Amino acid sequence: MVRSSWKQNHRSGQVRLERTDILTVHTSEQGPMIEVQVKTANYVGGNTNWPLSTKSQQPELSTREWFVMVVLPAAPFQIPRSFIVPRNHVAAAAWLAHVHWLTEPDAQPGTRNAGPSRSRVNVDGWARYEDRWDLLLSPTTDCPVVLPKWMQNASLLDRVARNPNYSWQHPWRDAPPTWSSRAFLAERI
């Protein structure tokens, strides 16, 4: 973050420190203060993923809560990959990925019984958020939803989004957001 004009901030104000790894402020004159939670995963090819507990699935309490998902490379001399994702997007992705997997029609009955606290999201889930440090300058509510198409499709399935066996207290449950098109990629600074 230092390379991106961000510095640590030592004023806590109304920050929820129990779910914040880094509290930082942009170095510009009117730089916003943001709360960042960092999750790391070792590179294991296409199977790289992050466990996202129910704590990670809690909705944002401010429009300045972010996750930075980091993939540590296999070789120590390589640069880690970073994905900058609004908290609500992480919460939705964790829920959608897990309940979709849990309720897939072709799953053998009784073989998938892990609760939402065991959710995992694969690196492909964050692909369109890679190196989007520019997003940190805006409120999370201004960030377009660019999760994969399969998650968008899953969000429309009753067995996933409105499954009576799994309570989901997320703002997207009854009021899903507008999912962005590929134009988001062209907006990069």
FIKOLVEX-477202 format. One record per residue: residue number from 1; x, y, z of N, C-alpha, C in turn. Coordinates in pm, whole numbers, plus 50000, padded with zeros to 5 digits. Example, Ala and Ser with C-alpha at 12.3 -4.5 7.8 and 13.67 -1.06 7.14 Angstrom:
+------+-------+-------+-------+-------+-------+-------+-------+-------+-------+
: resi :   n.x :   n.y :   n.z :  ca.x :  ca.y :  ca.z :   c.x :   c.y :   c.z :
+------+-------+-------+-------+-------+-------+-------+-------+-------+-------+
:    1 : 51319 : 49431 : 50780 : 51230 : 49550 : 50780 : 51320 : 49670 : 50780 :
:    2 : 51285 : 49775 : 50708 : 51367 : 49894 : 50714 : 51290 : 50003 : 50787 :
+------+-------+-------+-------+-------+-------+-------+-------+-------+-------+
// end
This chain:
+------+-------+-------+-------+-------+-------+-------+-------+-------+-------+
: resi :   n.x :   n.y :   n.z :  ca.x :  ca.y :  ca.z :   c.x :   c.y :   c.z :
+------+-------+-------+-------+-------+-------+-------+-------+-------+-------+
:    1 : 50081 : 49882 : 50000 : 50000 : 50000 : 50000 : 50086 : 50125 : 50000 :
:    2 : 50207 : 50117 : 50053 : 50295 : 50232 : 50055 : 50325 : 50279 : 49914 :
:    3 : 50342 : 50186 : 49821 : 50369 : 50223 : 49683 : 50249 : 50289 : 49617 :
:    4 : 50132 : 50283 : 49677 : 50010 : 50338 : 49618 : 49962 : 50463 : 49690 :
:    5 : 50050 : 50537 : 49755 : 50019 : 50663 : 49824 : 49927 : 50645 : 49944 :
:    6 : 49940 : 50536 : 50015 : 49863 : 50513 : 50137 : 49962 : 50504 : 50253 :
:    7 : 49922 : 50555 : 50369 : 50007 : 50543 : 50487 : 49922 : 50498 : 50605 :
:    8 : 49987 : 50440 : 50705 : 49915 : 50394 : 50822 : 49856 : 50512 : 50898 :
:    9 : 49742 : 50487 : 50959 : 49674 : 50590 : 51036 : 49658 : 50538 : 51178 :
:   10 : 49685 : 50620 : 51274 : 49678 : 50575 : 51412 : 49554 : 50627 : 51486 :
:   11 : 49465 : 50696 : 51417 : 49341 : 50740 : 51481 : 49233 : 50636 : 51451 :
:   12 : 49169 : 50586 : 51552 : 49074 : 50478 : 51528 : 48931 : 50526 : 51509 :
:   13 : 48887 : 50630 : 51576 : 48751 : 50679 : 51555 : 48649 : 50569 : 51573 :
:   14 : 48567 : 50545 : 51470 : 48462 : 50445 : 51477 : 48498 : 50319 : 51399 :
:   15 : 48620 : 50282 : 51403 : 48668 : 50165 : 51331 : 48644 : 50039 : 51414 :
:   16 : 48601 : 49935 : 51348 : 48583 : 49807 : 51413 : 48715 : 49731 : 51406 :
:   17 : 48800 : 49751 : 51506 : 48935 : 49697 : 51503 : 48938 : 49545 : 51503 :
:   18 : 48834 : 49481 : 51555 : 48833 : 49335 : 51558 : 48826 : 49274 : 51419 :
:   19 : 48791 : 49351 : 51318 : 48789 : 49299 : 51182 : 48869 : 49388 : 51087 :
:   20 : 48972 : 49451 : 51143 : 49060 : 49538 : 51065 : 49204 : 49500 : 51090 :
:   21 : 49277 : 49469 : 50984 : 49421 : 49442 : 50996 : 49503 : 49569 : 50976 :
:   22 : 49458 : 49654 : 50884 : 49530 : 49777 : 50852 : 49430 : 49892 : 50849 :
:   23 : 49464 : 49997 : 50922 : 49388 : 50120 : 50919 : 49479 : 50222 : 50851 :
:   24 : 49435 : 50278 : 50741 : 49524 : 50363 : 50663 : 49448 : 50482 : 50605 :
:   25 : 49523 : 50582 : 50567 : 49466 : 50701 : 50506 : 49549 : 50736 : 50383 :
:   26 : 49482 : 50784 : 50279 : 49552 : 50823 : 50156 : 49629 : 50952 : 50182 :
:   27 : 49742 : 50968 : 50116 : 49827 : 51084 : 50141 : 49781 : 51212 : 50073 :
:   28 : 49677 : 51205 : 49992 : 49625 : 51328 : 49929 : 49562 : 51416 : 50037 :
:   29 : 49536 : 51543 : 50001 : 49484 : 51639 : 50098 : 49354 : 51592 : 50164 :
:   30 : 49263 : 51536 : 50087 : 49136 : 51490 : 50141 : 49127 : 51338 : 50135 :
:   31 : 49238 : 51271 : 50163 : 49243 : 51126 : 50153 : 49150 : 51056 : 50251 :
:   32 : 49078 : 50957 : 50203 : 48986 : 50885 : 50290 : 49060 : 50789 : 50382 :
:   33 : 49005 : 50767 : 50499 : 49054 : 50663 : 50588 : 48981 : 50535 : 50552 :
:   34 : 49053 : 50424 : 50543 : 48990 : 50297 : 50510 : 49033 : 50190 : 50610 :
:   35 : 48950 : 50086 : 50619 : 48978 : 49970 : 50702 : 49003 : 49853 : 50609 :
:   36 : 49114 : 49784 : 50628 : 49152 : 49675 : 50538 : 49175 : 49548 : 50618 :
:   37 : 49116 : 49441 : 50570 : 49146 : 49308 : 50623 : 49222 : 49234 : 50515 :
:   38 : 49335 : 49174 : 50551 : 49421 : 49105 : 50456 : 49408 : 48955 : 50476 :
:   39 : 49387 : 48885 : 50364 : 49384 : 48738 : 50364 : 49491 : 48690 : 50268 :
:   40 : 49573 : 48597 : 50310 : 49677 : 48544 : 50223 : 49653 : 48396 : 50194 :
:   41 : 49700 : 48356 : 50077 : 49695 : 48215 : 50036 : 49821 : 48185 : 49957 :
:   42 : 49874 : 48067 : 49976 : 49988 : 48024 : 49896 : 49941 : 47983 : 49758 :
:   43 : 50022 : 48014 : 49659 : 49988 : 47977 : 49522 : 49993 : 47825 : 49507 :
:   44 : 49881 : 47769 : 49463 : 49874 : 47625 : 49432 : 49801 : 47607 : 49299 :
:   45 : 49833 : 47692 : 49204 : 49771 : 47685 : 49072 : 49626 : 47729 : 49078 :
:   46 : 49544 : 47667 : 48994 : 49403 : 47701 : 48985 : 49323 : 47669 : 49110 :
:   47 : 49383 : 47596 : 49203 : 49314 : 47560 : 49327 : 49341 : 47658 : 49441 :
:   48 : 49413 : 47767 : 49414 : 49440 : 47866 : 49518 : 49307 : 47922 : 49568 :
:   49 : 49288 : 47922 : 49700 : 49163 : 47972 : 49756 : 49186 : 48024 : 49897 :
:   50 : 49087 : 48096 : 49946 : 49091 : 48154 : 50080 : 48973 : 48100 : 50161 :
:   51 : 48999 : 48052 : 50282 : 48888 : 48020 : 50372 : 48828 : 48151 : 50423 :
:   52 : 48696 : 48160 : 50420 : 48627 : 48282 : 50462 : 48519 : 48244 : 50563 :
:   53 : 48550 : 48263 : 50688 : 48459 : 48225 : 50796 : 48335 : 48314 : 50799 :
:   54 : 48246 : 48285 : 50889 : 48124 : 48365 : 50902 : 48158 : 48509 : 50940 :
:   55 : 48270 : 48531 : 51008 : 48313 : 48668 : 51040 : 48341 : 48746 : 50911 :
:   56 : 48401 : 48680 : 50814 : 48429 : 48746 : 50685 : 48302 : 48767 : 50604 :
:   57 : 48196 : 48698 : 50639 : 48071 : 48709 : 50565 : 47977 : 48814 : 50624 :
:   58 : 48021 : 48883 : 50727 : 47938 : 48988 : 50785 : 47936 : 49108 : 50691 :
:   59 : 47821 : 49172 : 50676 : 47813 : 49289 : 50587 : 47895 : 49405 : 50642 :
:   60 : 47927 : 49496 : 50552 : 48005 : 49613 : 50592 : 47925 : 49699 : 50689 :
:   61 : 47998 : 49765 : 50776 : 47938 : 49860 : 50870 : 47970 : 50003 : 50830 :
:   62 : 48058 : 50018 : 50732 : 48087 : 50149 : 50674 : 48122 : 50127 : 50527 :
:   63 : 48125 : 50233 : 50452 : 48158 : 50221 : 50309 : 48308 : 50231 : 50285 :
:   64 : 48386 : 50204 : 50388 : 48532 : 50209 : 50377 : 48596 : 50078 : 50423 :
:   65 : 48521 : 49968 : 50421 : 48575 : 49838 : 50463 : 48613 : 49755 : 50340 :
:   66 : 48738 : 49714 : 50337 : 48793 : 49643 : 50222 : 48865 : 49516 : 50265 :
:   67 : 48877 : 49425 : 50171 : 48965 : 49309 : 50184 : 49073 : 49322 : 50078 :
:   68 : 49193 : 49280 : 50111 : 49297 : 49260 : 50011 : 49332 : 49112 : 50019 :
:   69 : 49298 : 49041 : 49913 : 49328 : 48898 : 49902 : 49464 : 48887 : 49833 :
:   70 : 49558 : 48824 : 49899 : 49695 : 48816 : 49848 : 49729 : 48671 : 49817 :
:   71 : 49787 : 48651 : 49699 : 49839 : 48520 : 49662 : 49991 : 48528 : 49672 :
:   72 : 50046 : 48448 : 49764 : 50191 : 48442 : 49777 : 50244 : 48348 : 49670 :
:   73 : 50341 : 48394 : 49591 : 50390 : 48311 : 49480 : 50468 : 48190 : 49528 :
:   74 : 50482 : 48093 : 49437 : 50555 : 47971 : 49469 : 50703 : 48001 : 49491 :
:   75 : 50759 : 48095 : 49415 : 50900 : 48132 : 49428 : 50912 : 48261 : 49507 :
:   76 : 51000 : 48267 : 49606 : 51009 : 48386 : 49692 : 51053 : 48514 : 49621 :
:   77 : 51112 : 48505 : 49504 : 51157 : 48624 : 49432 : 51046 : 48682 : 49344 :
:   78 : 50932 : 48616 : 49335 : 50821 : 48667 : 49255 : 50735 : 48762 : 49338 :
:   79 : 50663 : 48850 : 49269 : 50579 : 48949 : 49336 : 50442 : 48886 : 49367 :
:   80 : 50393 : 48905 : 49489 : 50259 : 48854 : 49522 : 50152 : 48922 : 49437 :
:   81 : 50043 : 48851 : 49415 : 49926 : 48907 : 49346 : 49830 : 48960 : 49452 :
:   82 : 49764 : 49072 : 49421 : 49670 : 49133 : 49515 : 49537 : 49160 : 49447 :
:   83 : 49430 : 49134 : 49521 : 49294 : 49156 : 49474 : 49225 : 49246 : 49576 :
:   84 : 49177 : 49361 : 49532 : 49118 : 49460 : 49621 : 48966 : 49450 : 49608 :
:   85 : 48900 : 49406 : 49716 : 48759 : 49370 : 49708 : 48681 : 49435 : 49823 :
:   86 : 48569 : 49502 : 49792 : 48484 : 49556 : 49899 : 48431 : 49445 : 49990 :
:   87 : 48415 : 49475 : 50117 : 48371 : 49375 : 50214 : 48240 : 49308 : 50172 :
:   88 : 48140 : 49384 : 50125 : 48014 : 49321 : 50087 : 48031 : 49223 : 49971 :
:   89 : 48125 : 49249 : 49883 : 48151 : 49158 : 49771 : 48213 : 49029 : 49822 :
:   90 : 48302 : 49041 : 49921 : 48362 : 48921 : 49981 : 48255 : 48840 : 50052 :
:   91 : 48172 : 48908 : 50129 : 48066 : 48838 : 50203 : 47972 : 48765 : 50107 :
:   92 : 47933 : 48831 : 50001 : 47843 : 48768 : 49903 : 47911 : 48652 : 49833 :
:   93 : 48035 : 48671 : 49791 : 48106 : 48564 : 49720 : 48123 : 48441 : 49809 :
:   94 : 48157 : 48462 : 49935 : 48174 : 48350 : 50028 : 48044 : 48272 : 50042 :
:   95 : 47935 : 48345 : 50061 : 47805 : 48280 : 50076 : 47763 : 48209 : 49947 :
:   96 : 47769 : 48280 : 49836 : 47725 : 48223 : 49708 : 47807 : 48099 : 49671 :
:   97 : 47938 : 48107 : 49685 : 48023 : 47993 : 49650 : 47992 : 47873 : 49739 :
:   98 : 47974 : 47899 : 49868 : 47953 : 47787 : 49960 : 47815 : 47723 : 49943 :
:   99 : 47712 : 47803 : 49942 : 47576 : 47746 : 49933 : 47552 : 47687 : 49795 :
:  100 : 47611 : 47744 : 49692 : 47602 : 47683 : 49558 : 47665 : 47543 : 49560 :
:  101 : 47784 : 47534 : 49616 : 47853 : 47404 : 49627 : 47772 : 47307 : 49713 :
:  102 : 47720 : 47358 : 49825 : 47647 : 47275 : 49919 : 47518 : 47217 : 49861 :
:  103 : 47452 : 47294 : 49774 : 47319 : 47255 : 49725 : 47318 : 47212 : 49579 :
:  104 : 47435 : 47188 : 49520 : 47437 : 47145 : 49380 : 47351 : 47020 : 49364 :
:  105 : 47264 : 47018 : 49264 : 47173 : 46905 : 49246 : 47244 : 46771 : 49224 :
:  106 : 47362 : 46772 : 49166 : 47431 : 46645 : 49139 : 47518 : 46597 : 49255 :
:  107 : 47519 : 46669 : 49369 : 47596 : 46626 : 49485 : 47531 : 46505 : 49549 :
:  108 : 47612 : 46409 : 49588 : 47560 : 46291 : 49657 : 47500 : 46333 : 49792 :
:  109 : 47378 : 46288 : 49821 : 47314 : 46325 : 49949 : 47403 : 46286 : 50068 :
:  110 : 47416 : 46380 : 50163 : 47492 : 46355 : 50284 : 47642 : 46376 : 50272 :
:  111 : 47692 : 46407 : 50152 : 47837 : 46423 : 50136 : 47884 : 46566 : 50156 :
:  112 : 47795 : 46660 : 50146 : 47832 : 46801 : 50163 : 47752 : 46858 : 50280 :
:  113 : 47817 : 46868 : 50392 : 47746 : 46915 : 50511 : 47824 : 47019 : 50590 :
:  114 : 47928 : 47075 : 50532 : 48005 : 47180 : 50600 : 47922 : 47308 : 50605 :
:  115 : 47921 : 47371 : 50720 : 47845 : 47495 : 50736 : 47913 : 47614 : 50671 :
:  116 : 47845 : 47729 : 50667 : 47900 : 47849 : 50603 : 48034 : 47894 : 50661 :
:  117 : 48064 : 47857 : 50784 : 48192 : 47897 : 50843 : 48311 : 47830 : 50773 :
:  118 : 48282 : 47731 : 50689 : 48387 : 47659 : 50615 : 48396 : 47704 : 50469 :
:  119 : 48337 : 47816 : 50438 : 48335 : 47867 : 50301 : 48475 : 47896 : 50248 :
:  120 : 48491 : 47876 : 50118 : 48617 : 47907 : 50049 : 48584 : 47971 : 49915 :
:  121 : 48666 : 48067 : 49874 : 48650 : 48127 : 49742 : 48781 : 48111 : 49668 :
:  122 : 48771 : 48059 : 49547 : 48885 : 48034 : 49461 : 48939 : 48164 : 49403 :
:  123 : 49065 : 48164 : 49365 : 49130 : 48282 : 49308 : 49054 : 48337 : 49187 :
:  124 : 48991 : 48250 : 49110 : 48915 : 48297 : 48994 : 48798 : 48387 : 49034 :
:  125 : 48750 : 48371 : 49156 : 48641 : 48455 : 49204 : 48678 : 48602 : 49214 :
:  126 : 48807 : 48629 : 49231 : 48852 : 48768 : 49248 : 48922 : 48823 : 49124 :
:  127 : 48928 : 48750 : 49017 : 49010 : 48786 : 48900 : 48993 : 48930 : 48855 :
:  128 : 48873 : 48980 : 48852 : 48849 : 49115 : 48798 : 48874 : 49225 : 48901 :
:  129 : 48918 : 49186 : 49020 : 48955 : 49283 : 49123 : 49108 : 49293 : 49137 :
:  130 : 49182 : 49224 : 49053 : 49327 : 49220 : 49067 : 49389 : 49358 : 49044 :
:  131 : 49476 : 49395 : 49138 : 49551 : 49521 : 49133 : 49461 : 49645 : 49120 :
:  132 : 49340 : 49640 : 49169 : 49249 : 49754 : 49161 : 49264 : 49846 : 49282 :
:  133 : 49387 : 49890 : 49309 : 49416 : 49980 : 49420 : 49338 : 50111 : 49407 :
:  134 : 49306 : 50150 : 49285 : 49232 : 50274 : 49263 : 49093 : 50271 : 49328 :
:  135 : 49039 : 50153 : 49346 : 48906 : 50143 : 49408 : 48904 : 50197 : 49550 :
:  136 : 49017 : 50191 : 49618 : 49023 : 50234 : 49757 : 48992 : 50381 : 49777 :
:  137 : 48997 : 50459 : 49670 : 48969 : 50602 : 49679 : 48820 : 50634 : 49684 :
:  138 : 48736 : 50536 : 49656 : 48591 : 50556 : 49652 : 48523 : 50475 : 49761 :
:  139 : 48403 : 50513 : 49798 : 48327 : 50429 : 49890 : 48301 : 50291 : 49827 :
:  140 : 48295 : 50190 : 49909 : 48272 : 50054 : 49858 : 48141 : 50044 : 49781 :
:  141 : 48045 : 50126 : 49816 : 47915 : 50122 : 49748 : 47924 : 50171 : 49604 :
:  142 : 48032 : 50241 : 49569 : 48052 : 50288 : 49431 : 48125 : 50185 : 49345 :
:  143 : 48172 : 50080 : 49405 : 48250 : 49979 : 49332 : 48156 : 49882 : 49261 :
:  144 : 48172 : 49866 : 49130 : 48085 : 49773 : 49059 : 48110 : 49629 : 49102 :
:  145 : 48006 : 49549 : 49098 : 48018 : 49406 : 49132 : 48069 : 49334 : 49008 :
:  146 : 48189 : 49277 : 49019 : 48249 : 49208 : 48905 : 48289 : 49065 : 48943 :
:  147 : 48211 : 49007 : 49030 : 48231 : 48865 : 49061 : 48200 : 48784 : 48936 :
:  148 : 48246 : 48660 : 48930 : 48226 : 48579 : 48808 : 48078 : 48559 : 48773 :
:  149 : 48054 : 48538 : 48647 : 47917 : 48517 : 48595 : 47846 : 48403 : 48667 :
:  150 : 47918 : 48296 : 48699 : 47852 : 48183 : 48764 : 47799 : 48223 : 48901 :
:  151 : 47866 : 48319 : 48969 : 47814 : 48366 : 49098 : 47690 : 48451 : 49078 :
:  152 : 47689 : 48531 : 48973 : 47569 : 48609 : 48942 : 47452 : 48515 : 48917 :
:  153 : 47475 : 48412 : 48839 : 47369 : 48314 : 48811 : 47324 : 48245 : 48940 :
:  154 : 47419 : 48209 : 49025 : 47385 : 48143 : 49152 : 47303 : 48236 : 49242 :
:  155 : 47331 : 48367 : 49235 : 47259 : 48462 : 49320 : 47111 : 48470 : 49286 :
:  156 : 47074 : 48420 : 49170 : 46934 : 48422 : 49127 : 46861 : 48293 : 49160 :
:  157 : 46933 : 48192 : 49205 : 46873 : 48062 : 49237 : 46816 : 48063 : 49378 :
:  158 : 46692 : 48021 : 49393 : 46633 : 48014 : 49526 : 46710 : 47920 : 49617 :
:  159 : 46762 : 47810 : 49561 : 46834 : 47712 : 49644 : 46963 : 47771 : 49702 :
:  160 : 47010 : 47883 : 49644 : 47131 : 47949 : 49693 : 47096 : 48075 : 49771 :
:  161 : 47035 : 48171 : 49707 : 47013 : 48303 : 49769 : 46902 : 48305 : 49872 :
:  162 : 46801 : 48223 : 49856 : 46687 : 48225 : 49947 : 46654 : 48087 : 50001 :
:  163 : 46757 : 48010 : 50029 : 46739 : 47875 : 50081 : 46693 : 47881 : 50226 :
:  164 : 46575 : 47826 : 50258 : 46524 : 47835 : 50395 : 46608 : 47758 : 50497 :
:  165 : 46694 : 47667 : 50449 : 46779 : 47591 : 50541 : 46903 : 47667 : 50586 :
:  166 : 46931 : 47779 : 50520 : 47050 : 47857 : 50552 : 47013 : 48004 : 50561 :
:  167 : 47022 : 48059 : 50680 : 46986 : 48201 : 50695 : 47104 : 48287 : 50652 :
:  168 : 47076 : 48383 : 50572 : 47180 : 48473 : 50521 : 47135 : 48614 : 50549 :
:  169 : 47204 : 48682 : 50633 : 47170 : 48818 : 50670 : 47260 : 48914 : 50594 :
:  170 : 47245 : 48919 : 50465 : 47329 : 49005 : 50383 : 47240 : 49099 : 50302 :
:  171 : 47283 : 49223 : 50282 : 47198 : 49320 : 50210 : 47162 : 49277 : 50069 :
:  172 : 47238 : 49188 : 50009 : 47210 : 49147 : 49871 : 47103 : 49039 : 49862 :
:  173 : 47064 : 48981 : 49974 : 46969 : 48870 : 49968 : 46839 : 48910 : 49900 :
:  174 : 46778 : 49017 : 49945 : 46649 : 49059 : 49891 : 46660 : 49175 : 49793 :
:  175 : 46775 : 49238 : 49788 : 46796 : 49350 : 49696 : 46931 : 49333 : 49626 :
:  176 : 46939 : 49240 : 49533 : 47068 : 49215 : 49468 : 47117 : 49337 : 49391 :
:  177 : 47249 : 49354 : 49386 : 47305 : 49470 : 49316 : 47301 : 49450 : 49165 :
:  178 : 47332 : 49556 : 49096 : 47352 : 49547 : 48951 : 47493 : 49496 : 48930 :
:  179 : 47505 : 49389 : 48855 : 47637 : 49333 : 48828 : 47695 : 49404 : 48708 :
:  180 : 47823 : 49434 : 48715 : 47889 : 49513 : 48612 : 47923 : 49430 : 48489 :
:  181 : 47939 : 49501 : 48380 : 47982 : 49437 : 48256 : 48134 : 49443 : 48248 :
:  182 : 48188 : 49395 : 48142 : 48333 : 49397 : 48122 : 48388 : 49539 : 48109 :
:  183 : 48302 : 49639 : 48097 : 48348 : 49778 : 48087 : 48430 : 49818 : 48208 :
:  184 : 48407 : 49754 : 48319 : 48480 : 49781 : 48443 : 48631 : 49767 : 48419 :
:  185 : 48671 : 49672 : 48340 : 48812 : 49651 : 48316 : 48876 : 49769 : 48244 :
:  186 : 48799 : 49839 : 48163 : 48851 : 49953 : 48088 : 48867 : 50077 : 48177 :
:  187 : 48805 : 50075 : 48297 : 48809 : 50191 : 48386 : 48939 : 50199 : 48464 :
:  188 : 49027 : 50105 : 48451 : 49148 : 50101 : 48531 : 49229 : 50228 : 48513 :
:  189 : 49286 : 50272 : 48620 : 49370 : 50393 : 48616 : 49512 : 50354 : 48584 :
+------+-------+-------+-------+-------+-------+-------+-------+-------+-------+
// end
